[in-house]
Amino acid sequence: MTTKEESRREVLRAWRDWATTNVKRTPPNGMDGLMFFSDLQRHRPHLLTFRDRGDKWQTVHGWLLRDRLVSD
C-alpha cells in the first residue's frame, strides 16, 4: 500500500499521460475526470490502494480540481 501523497503524485502523473490521448475538450471537465478514474480502476488499480476514509473517486476528483486539471 502506498501513502496518499505518493498516490496523489502518481495519479496526477497518470492523468497527464491519459489526458493527452483521451481528452477532446478544453478545459477538461468532471466527466473527463470520471472517465479517467474508471480507467484507473480497470487498468491501474494499484494507483488507488491508498488509505482513505471517504470515496476514492471524490479524493481523486479533488486532486484534479485542486491542481486545476479539470473544471467542475
N, C-alpha and C positions, 0 to 999 in steps of 0.2 A: 504494500500500500504506500502510495506517495503522499507527501504533505499537500495540503490545499494550495499552498503558494507554488510548489513545483507543478502541480496540476494546472494551475492558472496559467503559468508561463507556457506550458506545453500546449494547452488548449488554444491560447491566443496565437501561438506559432502555427498550429494546425489550421486555425481559421484563415490566416493569411494565405496559406497554401491552397486551401479548399476554395476560398473566395475567388481566386484568380481564374478558376475554370468554371465555377458554378453560379456566380452572382451576375445577373444580367442588368440590374438597375443600380443607379447611383442616386443617393446613397443606399447601401443595403438596409433592409428593414428587419423587423422582428420575425417575419415569415422566413427570411433567409437564415436568420439565426436558428429558428426551429428546424429547418431542413438540415442545417449543419449539425445540430445536436442529434438529430435522428441518424445522420451518417456516422457520428461518433459512436452511438450506441451499437450500430450494426458492425462497423469496421474497425473501430479503435476503442473498444470498451475499457481498455487499460487506462485510458486518459480520464476515466470517470470513477476511479477507485478511491478517490479522496473521501475523507470523513466529512459528513455534512448532516446537520440535523434536519434540514429542510429538503425541498425538492431540488434535485441537481440541475434540472432544466432552469429553474429560477436563478440558481447560482451562476451557471454558465451565461445565461442571458444578461445577468447583472454585470458580469465581467465584460461582455461585449459592449454593453451600454456605457460602462464607465470609461472604457478605452476609446469610445466613440467610433466603434467599428460597425455598429448598426444604429439605426434610429428606431424609435418605438412607435 
